[in-house]
Amino acid sequence: MNMIDMSPIGLDITTMTSTVITVVVGVLALTILVLLMFSIRRAGQMRIEHEMETARREAAAEARLSEMLRMQSEMQGRITAMSEVFGNRQAELNQTINQRLDGMTHRIGATISEQTKSTHENLRRLQERLAIIDAAQNNIQSLAKDVVGLQAILSNKQTRGAFGQSRMETIVADGLPMGAYSFQPTLSNGYRPDCTIRMPNGAPPLVVDAKFPLEAWNSIREAGTPDLKKTAGQQFRRDIEVHIRDIAEKYLITGETQDMAFLFVPSESIFAEIHENFEGVVQKAHRQRVVIVSPSLLMLSIQVIQAVLKDQRMREQAHLIQGEVVHLMEDLARLDERTRKLQGHFLAAQRDVDMILTSADKLNKRGARIEAMEFEAAGETKEEPSETPSGKAVESRTGFLKLRVVDED
């Protein structure tokens, strides 16, 4: 292979390459310088614009600050005014609240006082009612004891009959005077009713029987089933019909007793239930002239008999009353005669008193004229009689004076 000498050409290429690189570097440097200058100018402009913007913003901020200060001062003024207004309103509100609180306190105090008084009054009434309740409870307890005793009494037939007769005797003895009734008398047929009551005008006495069949009645009350109750009711009806028939046969004696007799029932509740549930027994008793009476009806009948007896006694004593009336009229006639005589004495005394008053009037007139006497001078020589037959002129001379007294009757 042949070697070719390429040294100059290589040198030129190297030189050109260096020149180009130098030019490129210069261009780059110039470009960089231009860019740097543009950047510096742009930065200056931007700095100027920034400073202007900053100044503008500072001016706007100062304006805003001034506006805010003005608004703050206005706000402070408003706040001060509002504080004063709020202070005044608060004072007025406090005064109003205090007044209302005082009024409410006064009303609450008055209400509390009234409530206290009312509470004390209610407590007093409650205590009184509790005392009444305690007394009623004590009465109920004593009544329970009495009921237990009564139950013990009624459990025995003999004591039960004695209880009914004792109650009947108490009612009769309290309503009638002694001698108007008789207990356990003996009739002409040998029977002895529980009580006979004397009737007015000599009428036969009224018979009262107190033997009521309580055994059958207690059986009715103690019956637990309807069948037992029905059976006990039938037994009671038979017993009371037998007792009514015995009263009619034994105690209704013509001419010796009344044609009607009383069957005394010692309980108002039993009497009411008999009339409510055993109407047939009541009607049968009426047909046999036996009247079933309770304690209240017996008491009413006793009061009626007592009034009739009192009327009879008044009629029996009518002639004595008429004699006393005659004596009373005679005493009244004598009193009238003596009163008229006394009136005549009074009239005579009155005439004497009138004459005395007339004389006193004359004396008073005479004294008045003497008190009003006339005096004349001593040199007069008028002659007047010292005394006239009619007694109308009297003259008296003493020294230089003349006294004239005129007497007019």
Solvent accessible surface area in square Angstrom, and as a share of the most:
residue,aa,sasa,rsa
1,M,226,1.01
2,N,138,0.71
3,M,176,0.79
4,I,137,0.70
5,D,120,0.62
6,M,110,0.49
7,S,72,0.46
8,P,87,0.55
9,I,94,0.48
10,G,33,0.32
11,L,119,0.59
12,D,80,0.42
13,I,100,0.51
14,T,82,0.47
15,T,77,0.45
16,M,125,0.56
17,T,66,0.38
18,S,58,0.37
19,T,75,0.43
20,V,87,0.50
21,I,97,0.49
22,T,92,0.54
23,V,86,0.50
24,V,71,0.41
25,V,83,0.48
26,G,37,0.35
27,V,83,0.48
28,L,97,0.48
29,A,53,0.41
30,L,112,0.56
31,T,61,0.36
32,I,108,0.55
33,L,92,0.46
34,V,81,0.47
35,L,103,0.51
36,L,94,0.47
37,M,109,0.49
38,F,128,0.53
39,S,59,0.38
40,I,108,0.55
41,R,158,0.58
42,R,117,0.43
43,A,55,0.43
44,G,19,0.19
45,Q,82,0.37
46,M,105,0.47
47,R,138,0.50
48,I,87,0.44
49,E,100,0.45
50,H,122,0.55
51,E,88,0.39
52,M,127,0.57
53,E,51,0.23
54,T,49,0.28
55,A,58,0.45
56,R,138,0.51
57,R,151,0.55
58,E,100,0.45
59,A,59,0.46
60,A,41,0.32
61,A,56,0.44
62,E,114,0.51
63,A,61,0.47
64,R,175,0.64
65,L,100,0.50
66,S,68,0.44
67,E,70,0.31
68,M,122,0.54
69,L,99,0.49
70,R,113,0.41
71,M,100,0.45
72,Q,94,0.42
73,S,61,0.39
74,E,73,0.33
75,M,97,0.43
76,Q,99,0.44
77,G,41,0.39
78,R,151,0.55
79,I,89,0.45
80,T,76,0.44
81,A,49,0.38
82,M,99,0.44
83,S,62,0.40
84,E,108,0.48
85,V,69,0.40
86,F,123,0.51
87,G,39,0.37
88,N,93,0.48
89,R,152,0.56
90,Q,96,0.43
91,A,58,0.45
92,E,102,0.46
93,L,93,0.46
94,N,62,0.32
95,Q,107,0.48
96,T,51,0.30
97,I,72,0.37
98,N,82,0.42
99,Q,107,0.48
100,R,163,0.60
101,L,93,0.46
102,D,95,0.49
103,G,24,0.23
104,M,89,0.40
105,T,89,0.52
106,H,139,0.62
107,R,145,0.53
108,I,88,0.44
109,G,32,0.31
110,A,43,0.34
111,T,66,0.38
112,I,100,0.51
113,S,54,0.35
114,E,115,0.51
115,Q,109,0.49
116,T,54,0.31
117,K,146,0.62
118,S,49,0.32
119,T,65,0.38
120,H,112,0.50
121,E,57,0.26
122,N,82,0.42
123,L,83,0.41
124,R,110,0.40
125,R,122,0.45
126,L,89,0.44
127,Q,118,0.53
128,E,81,0.36
129,R,155,0.57
130,L,85,0.42
131,A,59,0.45
132,I,115,0.59
133,I,96,0.49
134,D,76,0.39
135,A,49,0.38
136,A,41,0.31
137,Q,89,0.40
138,N,90,0.46
139,N,94,0.48
140,I,110,0.56
141,Q,91,0.40
142,S,53,0.34
143,L,106,0.53
144,A,50,0.39
145,K,149,0.63
146,D,91,0.47
147,V,76,0.43
148,V,98,0.56
149,G,32,0.30
150,L,59,0.29
151,Q,124,0.55
152,A,65,0.50
153,I,71,0.36
154,L,48,0.24
155,S,90,0.58
156,N,72,0.37
157,K,145,0.61
158,Q,147,0.65
159,T,52,0.30
160,R,17,0.06
161,G,34,0.33
162,A,58,0.45
163,F,63,0.26
164,G,2,0.02
165,Q,39,0.18
166,S,60,0.39
167,R,94,0.34
168,M,0,0.00
169,E,46,0.21
170,T,74,0.43
171,I,18,0.09
172,V,0,0.00
173,A,44,0.34
174,D,118,0.61
175,G,17,0.16
176,L,9,0.05
177,P,56,0.36
178,M,168,0.75
179,G,57,0.55
180,A,1,0.00
181,Y,35,0.13
182,S,48,0.31
183,F,67,0.28
184,Q,58,0.26
185,P,29,0.18
186,T,93,0.54
187,L,17,0.08
188,S,91,0.58
189,N,66,0.34
190,G,51,0.49
191,Y,96,0.37
192,R,133,0.49
193,P,0,0.00
194,D,1,0.00
195,C,0,0.00
196,T,10,0.06
197,I,1,0.00
198,R,115,0.42
199,M,39,0.17
200,P,11,0.07
201,N,106,0.55
202,G,77,0.74
203,A,40,0.31
204,P,43,0.27
205,P,41,0.26
206,L,6,0.03
207,V,1,0.00
208,V,0,0.00
209,D,1,0.01
210,A,4,0.03
211,K,101,0.43
212,F,20,0.08
213,P,22,0.14
214,L,12,0.06
215,E,73,0.33
216,A,5,0.04
217,W,5,0.02
218,N,47,0.24
219,S,53,0.34
220,I,17,0.09
221,R,171,0.62
222,E,140,0.63
223,A,24,0.18
224,G,72,0.69
225,T,68,0.39
226,P,112,0.71
227,D,112,0.58
228,L,106,0.53
229,K,111,0.47
230,K,136,0.58
231,T,81,0.47
232,A,11,0.08
233,G,9,0.09
234,Q,76,0.34
235,Q,75,0.33
236,F,0,0.00
237,R,88,0.32
238,R,122,0.45
239,D,46,0.24
240,I,0,0.00
241,E,38,0.17
242,V,67,0.39
243,H,32,0.14
244,I,1,0.01
245,R,98,0.36
246,D,46,0.24
247,I,1,0.01
248,A,22,0.17
249,E,120,0.54
250,K,65,0.27
251,Y,16,0.06
252,L,26,0.13
253,I,37,0.19
254,T,138,0.80
255,G,68,0.66
256,E,52,0.23
257,T,5,0.03
258,Q,42,0.19
259,D,90,0.47
260,M,75,0.33
261,A,0,0.00
262,F,16,0.07
263,L,0,0.00
264,F,0,0.00
265,V,0,0.00
266,P,10,0.06
267,S,30,0.19
268,E,76,0.34
269,S,67,0.43
270,I,14,0.07
271,F,31,0.13
272,A,55,0.43
273,E,71,0.32
274,I,0,0.00
275,H,65,0.29
276,E,138,0.62
277,N,91,0.47
278,F,16,0.07
279,E,82,0.37
280,G,52,0.50
281,V,0,0.00
282,V,4,0.02
283,Q,81,0.36
284,K,58,0.24
285,A,0,0.00
286,H,92,0.41
287,R,172,0.63
288,Q,47,0.21
289,R,126,0.46
290,V,0,0.00
291,V,41,0.23
292,I,6,0.03
293,V,4,0.02
294,S,1,0.01
295,P,8,0.05
296,S,60,0.39
297,L,68,0.34
298,L,0,0.00
299,M,94,0.42
300,L,101,0.50
301,S,27,0.18
302,I,1,0.01
303,Q,98,0.43
304,V,84,0.48
305,I,13,0.07
306,Q,64,0.28
307,A,60,0.47
308,V,61,0.35
309,L,3,0.02
310,K,105,0.44
311,D,63,0.32
312,Q,22,0.10
313,R,100,0.37
314,M,113,0.51
315,R,123,0.45
316,E,92,0.41
317,Q,82,0.36
318,A,39,0.30
319,H,118,0.53
320,L,97,0.48
321,I,86,0.44
322,Q,120,0.53
323,G,29,0.28
324,E,116,0.52
325,V,73,0.42
326,V,83,0.48
327,H,108,0.48
328,L,99,0.49
329,M,113,0.50
330,E,82,0.37
331,D,67,0.35
332,L,84,0.42
333,A,63,0.49
334,R,111,0.41
335,L,107,0.53
336,D,70,0.36
337,E,94,0.42
338,R,158,0.58
339,T,72,0.42
340,R,160,0.58
341,K,119,0.51
342,L,87,0.43
343,Q,100,0.44
344,G,35,0.33
345,H,126,0.56
346,F,125,0.52
347,L,97,0.48
348,A,38,0.30
349,A,47,0.37
350,Q,98,0.44
351,R,147,0.54
352,D,77,0.40
353,V,68,0.39
354,D,65,0.34
355,M,131,0.58
356,I,115,0.58
357,L,100,0.50
358,T,71,0.41
359,S,59,0.38
360,A,39,0.30
361,D,77,0.40
362,K,104,0.44
363,L,122,0.60
364,N,101,0.52
365,K,117,0.50
366,R,98,0.36
367,G,36,0.35
368,A,56,0.44
369,R,94,0.34
370,I,78,0.39
371,E,150,0.67
372,A,79,0.61
373,M,66,0.30
374,E,116,0.52
375,F,128,0.53
376,E,53,0.24
377,A,71,0.55
378,A,37,0.29
379,G,69,0.66
380,E,98,0.44
381,T,118,0.68
382,K,108,0.46
383,E,142,0.64
384,E,41,0.18
385,P,84,0.53
386,S,74,0.47
387,E,130,0.58
388,T,33,0.19
389,P,151,0.95
390,S,76,0.49
391,G,29,0.28
392,K,119,0.50
393,A,31,0.24
394,V,73,0.42
395,E,16,0.07
396,S,52,0.34
397,R,118,0.43
398,T,105,0.61
399,G,76,0.73
400,F,159,0.66
401,L,98,0.49
402,K,14,0.06
403,L,57,0.28
404,R,69,0.25
405,V,35,0.20
406,V,67,0.39
407,D,25,0.13
408,E,106,0.48
409,D,145,0.75
